[in-house]
Amino acid sequence: MSFSADWLALREPYDVAARNAAVLDAVAAAFAKRESIAVVDLACGTGSTLRAIVDRLPPRQRWRLVDNDLGLLARAAGLARPPAREVAAVPIDLSRDLELAVAEVDLVTTSALIDLVSADWLDRLVVEAATRRLPVYAALSYDGRVALDPPDPFDRRLVDAVNRHQQRDKGFGPALGPAAVAEAVTRFARVGYAVVQGESDWVFAPQDREIQVEVLSGWASAAREMDEIPLPEIVGWLTRRRDHVAAGRAAMRVGHVDIFARPSGTR
């Protein structure tokens, strides 16, 4: 599954604001005594994870940015390279070659990915990380919580359909969707990892009109694909919500969670 560069650019400032500070602090603390680090970012898009955490890591850095979308990788490859930071953009199909992607690194990062993957793929990630004793920073995973203001009687039915849509195959098998974070925490704990987690919700104020419209439209499309709700009801809901956005009286909170999973003891 891939996303447009325009969508990734639109959401990035909200992602930056949403990232959980305590989880980021845990990532930084884990490498505070090191002078260098090698990082792989899975499903890197245009490189937003790098931009978000590069200043929290040791001064000498080697990044491997991995994605299967060549257009997004080309944008990521154009990132500025300060003298002490190497950036390589590598096309890899993560559904097939995850094990290759995480070779010879000190830290695995990813954003907005694990809610799109299957239980089997998550098991592969945990096994590879545990075998190599790699810490994993997985940010901005959707967890199904949604609050819309002003409320609409149809909100719950629509969001429930969206959450079921999140469990459809996104390219890795049946997706974990909103259950992904809980499943990841459980799996990492089983292999002796300590996990720090914290909410990283998107918060959209009335002035954040463009991203609200994009999210609401995407949800309406997802609900339509589920073929559970009559189209006129979906259209009516979307029209009402867009009217609220246009009038400057809409706000949204969309639940996400960040985790940092680290092997117990010293690497």
GUGURO-56748 format. One record per residue (C-alpha): residue number from 1; residue in one letter; x, y, z. Coordinates in Angstrom, 1 decimal, padded with zeros to 4 digits. Layout:
residues N
- NUM; a; X; Y; Z .
...
end
This chain:
residues 267
- 1; m; 000.0; 000.0; 000.0 .
- 2; s; 001.3; 003.5; -000.9 .
- 3; f; 000.2; 007.0; -000.2 .
- 4; s; 000.4; 010.2; -002.3 .
- 5; a; 003.2; 012.7; -001.6 .
- 6; d; 000.6; 015.4; -001.3 .
- 7; w; -001.2; 013.5; 001.5 .
- 8; l; 002.1; 012.8; 003.3 .
- 9; a; 003.0; 016.5; 003.1 .
- 10; l; -000.4; 017.6; 004.4 .
- 11; r; -000.3; 015.3; 007.4 .
- 12; e; 003.4; 015.8; 008.3 .
- 13; p; 003.0; 018.9; 010.6 .
- 14; y; 000.2; 017.2; 012.4 .
- 15; d; 002.3; 014.0; 012.8 .
- 16; v; 005.2; 016.1; 014.2 .
- 17; a; 002.9; 017.7; 016.7 .
- 18; a; 001.3; 014.4; 017.7 .
- 19; r; 004.5; 012.4; 018.3 .
- 20; n; 004.6; 011.4; 022.0 .
- 21; a; 007.4; 013.3; 023.8 .
- 22; a; 008.0; 010.7; 026.5 .
- 23; v; 008.4; 008.0; 023.9 .
- 24; l; 010.8; 010.2; 021.9 .
- 25; d; 012.7; 010.8; 025.1 .
- 26; a; 013.1; 007.1; 025.6 .
- 27; v; 014.5; 006.7; 022.1 .
- 28; a; 017.0; 009.5; 022.7 .
- 29; a; 018.0; 008.1; 026.1 .
- 30; a; 018.7; 004.6; 024.7 .
- 31; f; 021.4; 006.0; 022.5 .
- 32; a; 022.6; 009.0; 024.5 .
- 33; k; 026.0; 007.6; 025.2 .
- 34; r; 026.8; 006.7; 021.6 .
- 35; e; 028.6; 008.8; 019.0 .
- 36; s; 027.1; 007.0; 016.0 .
- 37; i; 024.1; 005.0; 014.9 .
- 38; a; 022.7; 003.1; 011.9 .
- 39; v; 018.9; 003.4; 011.4 .
- 40; v; 016.5; 001.7; 009.0 .
- 41; d; 013.1; 003.4; 008.5 .
- 42; l; 010.5; 001.0; 007.2 .
- 43; a; 007.9; 002.4; 004.8 .
- 44; c; 009.7; 005.7; 004.9 .
- 45; g; 007.5; 007.7; 002.5 .
- 46; t; 009.3; 011.0; 001.9 .
- 47; g; 011.4; 010.7; 005.0 .
- 48; s; 009.2; 012.2; 007.7 .
- 49; t; 010.5; 010.0; 010.5 .
- 50; l; 014.1; 011.0; 009.8 .
- 51; r; 013.1; 014.7; 009.9 .
- 52; a; 011.2; 014.2; 013.2 .
- 53; i; 013.9; 012.4; 015.2 .
- 54; v; 017.3; 013.2; 013.5 .
- 55; d; 018.2; 015.8; 016.2 .
- 56; r; 017.4; 013.3; 019.0 .
- 57; l; 020.0; 010.7; 017.9 .
- 58; p; 023.8; 010.6; 018.1 .
- 59; p; 025.7; 013.1; 015.9 .
- 60; r; 027.0; 010.6; 013.3 .
- 61; q; 024.1; 008.8; 011.6 .
- 62; r; 023.6; 006.4; 008.8 .
- 63; w; 020.1; 006.1; 007.5 .
- 64; r; 018.6; 003.4; 005.2 .
- 65; l; 015.2; 004.7; 004.0 .
- 66; v; 013.1; 001.8; 002.8 .
- 67; d; 009.9; 001.9; 000.7 .
- 68; n; 008.4; 000.1; -002.4 .
- 69; d; 007.2; 003.4; -003.9 .
- 70; l; 009.9; 004.7; -006.2 .
- 71; g; 008.4; 008.2; -006.4 .
- 72; l; 008.4; 008.6; -002.7 .
- 73; l; 011.9; 007.2; -002.4 .
- 74; a; 013.1; 009.7; -005.0 .
- 75; r; 011.8; 012.5; -002.8 .
- 76; a; 013.4; 010.9; 000.3 .
- 77; a; 016.7; 010.5; -001.5 .
- 78; g; 016.8; 014.3; -002.0 .
- 79; l; 017.0; 015.0; 001.7 .
- 80; a; 019.7; 017.3; 002.8 .
- 81; r; 022.8; 015.5; 004.1 .
- 82; p; 024.8; 017.2; 006.8 .
- 83; p; 028.4; 016.0; 006.8 .
- 84; a; 028.0; 013.5; 009.6 .
- 85; r; 024.8; 012.0; 008.2 .
- 86; e; 024.5; 009.4; 005.4 .
- 87; v; 021.1; 008.8; 003.8 .
- 88; a; 020.5; 005.9; 001.4 .
- 89; a; 017.0; 005.4; -000.2 .
- 90; v; 016.5; 001.7; -000.9 .
- 91; p; 013.6; 000.1; -002.8 .
- 92; i; 012.5; -003.0; -000.9 .
- 93; d; 009.2; -004.9; -000.8 .
- 94; l; 008.6; -005.1; 002.9 .
- 95; s; 005.9; -007.8; 002.5 .
- 96; r; 008.6; -010.1; 001.1 .
- 97; d; 012.1; -008.8; 002.2 .
- 98; l; 011.7; -007.4; 005.7 .
- 99; e; 014.6; -009.5; 006.9 .
- 100; l; 016.9; -007.8; 004.3 .
- 101; a; 015.7; -004.4; 005.3 .
- 102; v; 016.7; -004.7; 009.0 .
- 103; a; 020.2; -006.1; 008.5 .
- 104; e; 023.2; -004.3; 010.0 .
- 105; v; 021.4; -001.5; 011.8 .
- 106; d; 021.2; -000.3; 015.5 .
- 107; l; 017.6; 001.0; 015.4 .
- 108; v; 014.4; 000.2; 013.5 .
- 109; t; 011.9; 003.0; 013.0 .
- 110; t; 008.6; 003.3; 011.2 .
- 111; s; 005.6; 005.6; 011.3 .
- 112; a; 002.0; 004.9; 010.4 .
- 113; l; 002.7; 001.3; 009.4 .
- 114; i; 002.0; -001.4; 012.0 .
- 115; d; -001.8; -000.8; 011.9 .
- 116; l; -001.6; -001.7; 008.2 .
- 117; v; 000.3; -005.0; 008.6 .
- 118; s; -000.9; -008.5; 009.4 .
- 119; a; -000.3; -010.5; 012.6 .
- 120; d; 002.1; -012.8; 010.6 .
- 121; w; 004.1; -009.8; 009.4 .
- 122; l; 004.3; -008.3; 012.9 .
- 123; d; 005.5; -011.7; 014.2 .
- 124; r; 008.3; -011.5; 011.6 .
- 125; l; 009.3; -008.0; 012.7 .
- 126; v; 009.4; -009.1; 016.3 .
- 127; v; 011.4; -012.2; 015.6 .
- 128; e; 013.9; -010.3; 013.5 .
- 129; a; 014.3; -007.5; 016.0 .
- 130; a; 014.7; -010.0; 018.9 .
- 131; t; 017.2; -012.1; 017.1 .
- 132; r; 019.3; -009.1; 016.4 .
- 133; r; 018.5; -007.4; 019.7 .
- 134; l; 017.3; -004.3; 017.9 .
- 135; p; 015.2; -001.5; 019.5 .
- 136; v; 012.1; -000.6; 017.5 .
- 137; y; 010.4; 002.9; 017.4 .
- 138; a; 007.0; 002.5; 015.8 .
- 139; a; 005.0; 005.8; 015.8 .
- 140; l; 001.6; 007.1; 014.8 .
- 141; s; -000.3; 003.8; 014.7 .
- 142; y; -004.1; 004.4; 014.5 .
- 143; d; -005.9; 002.8; 017.4 .
- 144; g; -009.6; 003.3; 016.5 .
- 145; r; -010.4; 006.2; 018.9 .
- 146; v; -012.2; 009.1; 017.2 .
- 147; a; -013.9; 012.2; 018.6 .
- 148; l; -015.8; 014.6; 016.3 .
- 149; d; -017.1; 017.9; 017.3 .
- 150; p; -019.9; 018.8; 017.0 .
- 151; p; -021.2; 015.2; 017.3 .
- 152; d; -023.5; 013.6; 014.7 .
- 153; p; -025.8; 010.7; 015.4 .
- 154; f; -024.2; 008.8; 012.5 .
- 155; d; -020.6; 009.2; 013.6 .
- 156; r; -020.3; 006.0; 015.5 .
- 157; r; -021.8; 003.9; 012.7 .
- 158; l; -019.4; 005.4; 010.1 .
- 159; v; -016.3; 005.1; 012.3 .
- 160; d; -017.1; 001.5; 013.1 .
- 161; a; -017.2; 000.8; 009.4 .
- 162; v; -013.9; 002.6; 009.0 .
- 163; n; -012.3; 000.5; 011.7 .
- 164; r; -013.5; -002.7; 010.0 .
- 165; h; -012.1; -001.4; 006.8 .
- 166; q; -008.7; -000.9; 008.5 .
- 167; q; -008.6; -004.7; 009.0 .
- 168; r; -008.7; -005.4; 005.3 .
- 169; d; -005.6; -006.4; 003.4 .
- 170; k; -003.3; -003.4; 002.9 .
- 171; g; -000.6; -005.4; 001.1 .
- 172; f; 000.7; -007.5; 004.1 .
- 173; g; -002.3; -009.8; 004.6 .
- 174; p; -005.4; -009.1; 006.8 .
- 175; a; -004.4; -005.9; 008.7 .
- 176; l; -004.4; -005.6; 012.5 .
- 177; g; -005.9; -002.2; 012.3 .
- 178; p; -006.9; -000.6; 015.6 .
- 179; a; -005.6; -003.7; 017.5 .
- 180; a; -002.1; -003.3; 016.2 .
- 181; v; -000.5; -001.5; 019.1 .
- 182; a; -001.8; -003.9; 021.7 .
- 183; e; -000.7; -006.8; 019.7 .
- 184; a; 002.8; -005.3; 019.2 .
- 185; v; 003.2; -004.6; 022.9 .
- 186; t; 002.2; -008.2; 023.7 .
- 187; r; 004.5; -009.7; 021.2 .
- 188; f; 007.5; -007.6; 022.2 .
- 189; a; 006.9; -008.4; 025.9 .
- 190; r; 007.0; -012.2; 025.1 .
- 191; v; 010.5; -011.9; 023.8 .
- 192; g; 011.7; -009.9; 026.8 .
- 193; y; 011.4; -006.4; 025.5 .
- 194; a; 010.5; -003.4; 027.6 .
- 195; v; 008.0; -001.2; 025.9 .
- 196; v; 007.3; 002.5; 026.4 .
- 197; q; 004.1; 003.7; 024.9 .
- 198; g; 002.1; 006.9; 024.8 .
- 199; e; -000.8; 008.5; 022.9 .
- 200; s; 000.1; 010.5; 019.8 .
- 201; d; -003.3; 011.7; 018.7 .
- 202; w; -004.0; 013.9; 015.7 .
- 203; v; -005.7; 017.0; 017.0 .
- 204; f; -007.4; 019.2; 014.4 .
- 205; a; -008.8; 022.6; 015.3 .
- 206; p; -011.5; 024.5; 013.4 .
- 207; q; -008.9; 026.3; 011.3 .
- 208; d; -007.4; 022.9; 010.1 .
- 209; r; -010.0; 022.7; 007.3 .
- 210; e; -008.0; 021.0; 004.6 .
- 211; i; -006.8; 018.0; 006.5 .
- 212; q; -010.3; 017.5; 008.2 .
- 213; v; -011.9; 017.4; 004.7 .
- 214; e; -009.3; 014.9; 003.5 .
- 215; v; -009.7; 012.6; 006.5 .
- 216; l; -013.5; 012.7; 006.4 .
- 217; s; -013.6; 012.1; 002.7 .
- 218; g; -011.2; 009.1; 003.1 .
- 219; w; -013.4; 007.7; 005.8 .
- 220; a; -016.5; 008.1; 003.6 .
- 221; s; -014.7; 006.2; 000.8 .
- 222; a; -013.7; 003.4; 003.2 .
- 223; a; -017.2; 003.1; 004.6 .
- 224; r; -018.5; 002.9; 001.0 .
- 225; e; -016.1; 000.1; 000.2 .
- 226; m; -017.4; -002.0; 003.1 .
- 227; d; -020.8; -002.0; 001.4 .
- 228; e; -022.6; -002.1; 004.7 .
- 229; i; -024.2; 001.3; 004.8 .
- 230; p; -026.5; 002.7; 002.1 .
- 231; l; -024.6; 005.3; 000.0 .
- 232; p; -027.2; 008.1; 000.6 .
- 233; e; -026.5; 007.8; 004.4 .
- 234; i; -022.8; 008.1; 003.8 .
- 235; v; -023.2; 011.1; 001.5 .
- 236; g; -025.5; 012.8; 004.0 .
- 237; w; -023.0; 012.3; 006.8 .
- 238; l; -020.1; 013.6; 004.8 .
- 239; t; -022.2; 016.6; 003.6 .
- 240; r; -023.1; 017.5; 007.2 .
- 241; r; -019.5; 017.1; 008.4 .
- 242; r; -018.1; 019.2; 005.5 .
- 243; d; -020.6; 021.9; 006.3 .
- 244; h; -019.3; 022.1; 009.9 .
- 245; v; -015.7; 022.3; 008.6 .
- 246; a; -016.6; 025.1; 006.1 .
- 247; a; -018.4; 027.0; 008.8 .
- 248; g; -015.3; 026.9; 011.1 .
- 249; r; -017.1; 025.0; 013.8 .
- 250; a; -015.5; 021.5; 013.4 .
- 251; a; -012.8; 019.8; 015.5 .
- 252; m; -011.4; 016.3; 015.5 .
- 253; r; -009.2; 014.0; 017.6 .
- 254; v; -008.0; 010.8; 015.9 .
- 255; g; -006.3; 008.3; 018.2 .
- 256; h; -002.8; 007.1; 017.5 .
- 257; v; -000.2; 005.5; 019.7 .
- 258; d; 003.7; 005.5; 019.7 .
- 259; i; 005.8; 002.7; 021.1 .
- 260; f; 009.5; 002.2; 021.7 .
- 261; a; 010.4; -001.5; 022.3 .
- 262; r; 013.8; -002.2; 023.6 .
- 263; p; 015.6; -005.5; 024.6 .
- 264; s; 015.9; -005.7; 028.4 .
- 265; g; 019.5; -005.2; 029.5 .
- 266; t; 022.3; -003.6; 027.6 .
- 267; r; 023.0; -004.2; 024.0 .
end
